[in-house]
Amino acid sequence: MSTPTDDQLASLGAAFDAFARRYKLPDELGSETQLNELDKQTLIYVADHPGCGPTDIARFLAVPNTTISSATDRLAKRGLLERHRPEGDRRAVALQLSADGKARADAIVAAYRDICRRMLEPLSPAERKNFIRMITKIVHHED
């Protein structure tokens, strides 16, 4: 592997800026209260893993437990997330979406899917496969 040039870094930065502006997830999603990215990701994780604990989310999102604690507090106060104590371990916390939380998570996932569809539409099937392969390689690259 070779080291990227300054011109390549500048070009990539400009492309990412344009990409982020064009394919930004709508903040509102038809709701009166905005969620930050961490809250959105927390809702999606709980939707996919009902009964999970805050530590599970923190590990998956690679953030400190205290950060997830704050996020789950915010989401519970908004009525989007419910906390339950499992019978077997009263110290543990199991998280579950409320009906409003599920509707919100479903809307977020639908918006993400729409963004992905719009990103891939201008590409040929072979380009799509290549693009996904390259993004996956970047995401999973270990330093």
N, C-alpha and C positions, 0 to 999 in steps of 0.2 A: 504494500500500500504506500501511496505517496501522500505527502502533506498537501492539503488544499492551498491554493494560492490566495493572495489578498483579493484579487479580482473575483475569484470563485466565491469567497466568503461574502463579499459585497453583493454579488448577484443573488446568492442564496438568501441573504438577509432581505433584500428588496423583494424577492419572490415570496418569502414567508410573510412579509408585511402585507403585500397585496392579497395573498391567499387568505390571511386572517381577516382582513376587512371584507372580502367577498363571501367567505364561507363561515361567518360568525353565527353562532346559535342565537336566535332571537332572545333578548332578555326577558321579555314579558311572557311569551307563549300564551297569551290570552288571560293572564292572571294579574291580579291587583298587586301582588307582592313579588319582587324580584328575588332570585336566589343566586348566590355566588357559585362559582364552578365547583368548589368543594361540596357544597350542599347538594348540587345536582348529582354529582358523582356518588355521594352517600345515598341519596334516594334510589338511584339506579342499582347500586350494589345490594341494598336491602330488598329491593323488588326481586332481584335475581336470587337472593339468599335469605328468605324469610327465617327469622329466628336466630340470625347471626348475632354476634356480639360486637361491641365497638372495636375491640382489638382486632377482629377479623377485617374490619373495614380499614383500620389504620395500616395493617400489614399489607393489604391489597393496594391501597393508594400510596403507600410508602410515606406516611406522615406520622408525626408523634401521636400517641394516644390522647394527649391533652387537646390536640387540635380536633380530633374526632369527637371528643367529649363536648367541646364547644359547639361543633356542628350539630350533633344530636340534640343538644339542649335547644338550639335555635329551631330546629325542625320540629321538636316536640312542642315547643311554645306556639308554633304556628299551626299545630294540629295536623301535621303531615306524617309524624312518626310516633309510634307508641312503644313504651318500654314495659317489659314483663319480666317477672322473676320466675325462672324455671323452678318447679317443685323440688327437683333433685339437688339444686345448689342455689340457695337463697342469696348468695353473694353475687352470682352471675346476673347479667342483664341480657335478655333476648329482645331484639328489635324487630318491629313489624310496621308496615305502612298502614296508615289509616286509609279510609276510602278516598279522602282528598289527596293523600300522599300517593296512592296508587294512580289516581287520575293524573296527577302532576308528573309522576315518573313516566307514565305511558306517553304523555305529551312530549316530554323531553326526548325519549327514545324515538318517537315518530319524527321529531324535528331533526335529530342527529341522522336518522336514516334518509331524510329528504336531502340534507346537506351532502351526504355521501353519494346519493344518487346523482345530484347535480354535478359533483366533482367528477364522477366517472363517466357521465354521459358523453362528453366530447372525445373520449378515448375509444379506440378500437378494442375489441375483446382481448387481443394480445397485449396492447398497451396497458389495459386495466390489470391484467395478470402481472405484468412486469412492475407496474407502479405499486401494487399491493405487496409484491415480493420485496421491492426495494425499501418501502416504508417499514415493513416487518423486520428487515435486516437492520435498519437503523435503530429501531426501538429495542431490539434484542442484543445489540452490540455491547459487549463488556469492555470497559476501559482497561 
